[in-house]
Amino acid sequence: MASLDSSALCTSCGLCCDGTLFSRIELAPGEDGAGLETAGMRLVEANGVRKASQPCAALKGCNCTAYSIRPAVCRDYRCNLLRRLDAGETDVESALEIVASARRLRAEAMEQFARACPLPEGLSMKEYAHLAGADAMKTAQARRDNQAMLVACTLFQFHISRHFQKYSLEADPET
């Protein structure tokens, strides 16, 4: 049952692949990137480490078109919400509602980013926030003009931190 619920959650979400949670993923040492590049993934190498840019080119909707050859980091990754679902701490319906809220908040933040300044397509959420935030924070007037963007981004980031990242704000990971 848990694997069916996990599958339903992942194929309705995609936030780990669409640039929301990560701007890049690291390939394991020795991992073959040729098939990934053939699947359209953009690989870069720096200091001997190969990384794939996010959003992932293999993501179509919420489904991975390179699922059988996806990198090890993708096979192994489990967001906080998925771990909670697998542990029975939440049910699939509640988890899907959290995903729907995250997607709505992301869309609202992206709309506000676009209003703040023109942005190129295909960037990760972190890159959008950096570009839009830098432009929006240049002057006191710009900060006042872009309050809606700052609020939307803050609400979205809080939701992501609370539900998807490794440690939530609800519990101290050391206790």
ZIUR-V113404 format. One record per backbone hydrogen bond with DSSP energy under -0.5 kcal/mol. NH is the residue of the N-H (numbers start at 1). CO is the residue of the C=O. If there is no record, write none. Layout:
NH,CO
NH,CO
//
This chain:
5,1
6,2
7,3
8,4
9,5
10,6
11,7
12,9
13,9
13,10
14,10
17,14
18,14
20,15
21,15
25,52
27,50
31,28
37,33
38,34
39,35
40,37
41,36
43,41
44,51
46,49
49,46
50,48
51,44
52,25
53,42
54,23
55,17
56,17
59,56
60,58
60,63
61,59
62,60
63,60
65,58
65,63
67,64
69,66
70,66
70,67
74,71
75,71
76,72
77,73
80,164
81,163
83,79
84,80
85,81
86,82
87,83
88,85
89,84
90,84
95,91
96,92
97,93
98,94
99,95
100,96
101,97
102,98
103,99
104,100
105,101
106,102
107,103
108,104
109,105
110,106
111,107
112,108
113,109
114,110
115,111
116,112
117,113
125,19
126,19
128,124
129,125
130,126
131,127
132,128
133,129
134,130
135,131
136,132
137,133
138,135
143,139
144,140
145,141
146,142
147,144
150,146
151,147
152,148
153,149
154,150
155,151
156,152
157,153
158,154
159,155
160,156
161,157
162,158
163,159
164,160
165,160
171,168
173,171
175,172
//
